[in-house]
Amino acid sequence: MRLIALLLLTLALHTGYSGRALAQTCPPPITGAEAASLSGTTPGIDRGMLWRVSKGGRDSYLYGTVHLGRPLWTQPGPKVSAALQASDVLALELDAGDPATQETLRQLTAARTNLALPAALRERLQARTRAACLPPQALSGLQPLIQAMTLTLLEARWDGLDSAFALEQLLSHQARLLRRPIVALETPRQQLDLLLDMEDSRMLSMTQELLEQLDEGRVRPVLRRLITAWERGDLAELENYEQWCDCIANPQDRVWLRRLNEDRNPGMVDGIARLHDSGKQVFAAVGALHMTGPQALPVLLAARGFSVERVLWQR
């Protein structure tokens, strides 16, 4: 299974590790200084996909994100910015900027590192860690599958993308400037359970598959296609992603994909609807893959009595 689409478009969970280049062959560093130099000088452009969801005379908003970003994206576009300013609360899958959330993730991840790792697979993880220009022990405290997922996302640095500039980070920063509260629609334990609640043999095979994709150079083309589709707001391309990302190789893959995507949507809709029904205008930002399929968040919100309208960008 190729997990790249799932990492970028469904799960907010990541380590946040952004390794500094250690050699000439490393990807160029993406620094906060670059983002600061752009702040206030580069007009924001609307990217991704936004819906207005209305009920009871109030408008809330649903925004499909990716869990990586570029410094250029630090300025939100005019329609995204207006929607956030018009809202009373920002709802995210997880509030990664919350110190309590970070500590919970650290503790839960540290408690799940007891998987017996074959020597050959351990060596491959170490080799990929070196190839990613990270210090040897940078990821050693993480469960092996999460190590491989982190290495996969770090591959995006070659194309100027980094989790430090993920859309959730940008939006939470803007919300704090606006003094808007941030509400998590899920918990760290829920997201970790989604990733790691499986047999050891399955976990090891998925770790190996990710490392093979990295070794064979299959990661960056899929990352680029996903990011391009998201930037354009091309929902049809994302709806059809199974046809071009080789995500489903066997029935196990389909079950796991459903767990990561469709099965989580009712719970997130419950959280969004509960906030809206309490009298708040909500800006809910979640991975863009949750906006696809028959159980997409816009579809489920419409079934709950919301009027749902896609907000289109003007180029």
PyMOL commands that set and color helices and strands:
alter all, ss='L'
color gray80, all
select helices_A, chain A and resi 4-9+32-38+71-74+78-85+99-110+119-131+144-159+163-165+167-177+188-196+200-215+219-232+235-239+242-245+251-260+262-277+288-291+297-303
alter helices_A, ss='H'
color red, helices_A
select strands_A, chain A and resi 49-55+58-65+89-92+182-184+282-287+307-311
alter strands_A, ss='S'
color yellow, strands_A
deselect
rebuild
show_as cartoon
